[in-house]
Amino acid sequence: MDKFGRFFLTRPQWLVVLVLVAMTALPIAIWLDLRNLSDETLRRQASSLNGIISAVRSYYAKNVVGRIISTNGDTQTLHNYLDVAGAIPIPATLSLELGKEIGATEGDVRYRFVSDYTFTNRPAHTLVDFEKRALTEFRQNPTGATFLTNSTGNVRNREITLATPVIMSGSCVSCHNSHPESPKRDWKVGDVRAVQTVSVRQPVALNLWSFKWLLLYFAVAGTIGGLFAAIQFRLASGFSRLNDELAENNKFLADISLKISKYLSPQVYKSIFSGERDASISTERKKLTVFFSDIKDFTATTERMQPEELTELLNQYFTEMSLIAEAHGATIDKFIGDAIVAFFGDPETLGAKEDARACVRMALAMQDRLAELGQVWNEQGLEHPFKARMGINTGYCNVGNFGSADRMDYTIIGAEANLAARLEGIADPGGIVLSYETYAHVRDFVDAEPSDPVEFKGIARKIIPYHIKNAAPEAKVLPVAGMGDDGNLTLDLEPLDEATRRVVLTAIEDALRQVAQAKLKDK
């Protein structure tokens, strides 16, 4: 069956041929069966007619010709002709006796001559319901139907009966009105004397077999259809099995990707799994804002703590800081002991200025959160809560995948990244130190104090560090993300808090409503 299915799957043209053959074979089978049915019907009709003619010839030779010859032509017509030598039967008697002869010789054809007015010396005729109904119909409506039919039978045999009226002619009227045994003496020409019925019976199975070609066609078509149904069932079962396996694989891959995402920053994870970034060794030079932080006196603070307590505390610290970094769009590069390395500008960037501003906002939020956590940790028994030093620098770095073909790391390298680490090293506990390149982008909302120029190892120029003293309230300026060629203005609402967003949206809606009203007035 699999070979059969694969044959049609790999050769669909043969399936088309099979359908065309089936469409052609159906009318041919019908025509052959109709011809066979016609031949069978004609054969049975010829056989029945031959039997009827033979019965009539035999009766006529015996009861008419034979009796006339036996009396040298001296004859008369009587209903009781058998009692008189040389007499022959009247038409009614002939019909009655001939019906018996035909029924005896031809089993599928039955003839009856019945009347509700029988001569007194003859037994009354037993009429069936159809014959009674036919007599009533013919007598009530003599100019109506010339025959009536009735179909009966069961699942094995069918029978159809045809009834026609026996009309009184002139000679019949004078005979019946004058005969001493006639039950009725007022017959008129045109009266219905009786009905004669011809019943033809035929087995259903005989007609059914007349459709042997159509039955053969359906048998072959059914077999082929059954094969195709079985193939479809197997295919459906196979597809269902594949879908189940695919669902399991997808679930497995989803679980794996979720686990992998824990080791990557959201931006890198998204760019890899969306196909934007290939897992190949490649780097590019970009202007980034680099962030370094570590915990001041981490070893001294935690030397009296148990490893389990230290692990829990450090994980809580990293979790809180990571949430803030993710909220501001930072790409977390790595955790080094108690240090955090992050940067802004790749794989997503809002521009060098906005990247620097976002990084400083993140650092301020981290210090605020650390102050809150310090109170909690102090209440929990930590004598010296964590205090972080942070350094931020903006400049060009190499960013991308570094490593081997089998093992690589997405990170940054360059002197500007080293400078951020050096700035972090000179920061006070709980403080933030910026390079001038970063400070130039944020001077409108932070108050920073420059210190004397410092020479750092590995940095060719002298650096003036800027120590943030406090953050001034940032102006709620609605940032413009871009102006399209069609004149549409795109606004970035992300930097604003929820209350400010609602105010801005309400103002825009009011402005648009006023513009629309002004246009209507101009018209």
Steps between C-alpha positions, in 0.01 A plus 500: 500500500786737577651426160161566341472833679855605420444407135215751464674760715808490278298461177190719532438478126392138546242612755359736237491211251319281755236769558447544125464123455244490782303789345501325161418155637184613682291594191632191319388277788156669504461453124599132519255441785218682320563287193508187715179606680327568170607159363382324817165682497442420133593137559255465788228678302556270203496196728179614674332583168598163360347328805180700472463429126567132559233491775248679275577269206466189715170620654363605163595168337347297783187692599405672176633331186492150646141528621376647171668222297355233729141606406562563131461877545179491700580731792378774731656735761410423856645583841457130590634381167655190650151363571389528137667306220662728242441816703778756542553750785363848504759784534461530878547125549792503258665780701456317830634170376775655288623691806546168682685352202735798473569498875582131491745523213659844565597550862603867473179611323152462646170582328169541682146574382288595802157651553266569787209369285555125453242261357297320766638153423862621532705571813537867587828664403730607780612855422805653659496864616663627184244323279213639709646849479551465123137390444370794704726748317409373153123502575498843666713660228445303176667771289802527729808281512504196273724306738628503857824361641605375841854420615565258785779279627778474754878529513538182291217527243302770329164463326298742289132446413320665209118516512274586202119508486291240313237710314160356404436495125161460329514121471617467861214718625228294323656172620537604865160669524325186361702226671311329784812474720611861455499691832422828325240554221537874431841519335562778250757541229814656653445365850801354680434130539831403663870574511782300359841524664842401382764462776872474421740392773878530493766428764699809609820296507458428128485873419781569743727259318419686180726776634800271523735742324400786728540272802841397372591866452393585855687198635822607327447868586418407860812288526719778361320752721557275800869480412523877472307540827741260668795692353350830615443353845862385516617839375276679749630277778856567384438876486337488841801315632733751335296789641523348846874455459530852361302637793726311739810626316365854501432475871850363552652776287290761681626371833857495370470850354353622829796353683744646247337841541616501860858513373445779245373852519146543362622701200759241398257214557236671288739583217633141485163322512338744257780439248628856507842384627697193394689282748828561325820678589450859390553843655433861411614835632228705666464794733381353829442618854673249729405442865715333768406446863626298794437476873739696722684279753301194389748252653513678837124537507427135434793317663297415810199377294425139420523405129125435482420842647752670274358325191145602588601861570709535186227347283248743646735789421553384139127439452406850614771664292413289192134603519600866501748446214239320289241771570739765361602294194852402606681202351654313794837374384599287797526459875860483626497398864307788659547727195246581226602591147229645271480730200256697288505530120493139378315301380238776542575872515312827535802700398816586693334778704193304604714194574719704735198658672336160545819359652529782753132468592561131555799565728299752705212253532742226608648719774152595622396137511822402680426762766157342554646149508769618745233583755334162450830311526599699805173406669567135409834508685751601233730745680653648184247490210627505144611829351586510133743713305407578142690632200354606163676593175381573146724415204573264213544128579510174310184306571391156377578131530852423620649154548535183294271338246373263771490733798441873484393786720305814412696783663687827449871586493695819461665783691166674561368191676816491712450868584155428645659238727770748607239767580310249713824435693529866614132540592395536863275229652151582382638739241496532122790633290456609138742583222455833329363325189213370712456806716456720191174314421350513851609833643141627477372264767799399716721715722856373461828636632820458299815391675864538402613329179602140556734278305374143479703199401439408140339837418717733295326827597430663829143458618294750701254296709158647583360390836119521518395693808123476450244472222306811409134457390511411132300719269193321369578564138313277262767325290449498126579160353489611139325688221379298201501607135121533518524761778391267780667571833599195710526555876676270748291479819720236664719738708190662659318378806133398477357829630707706256398272213132561571555877509690491168239282329216724622684807368556337160134399474387855588739646240372265229141584590570874471670449161198305374259772621711769334489312167120476524471874560722574197266293282 
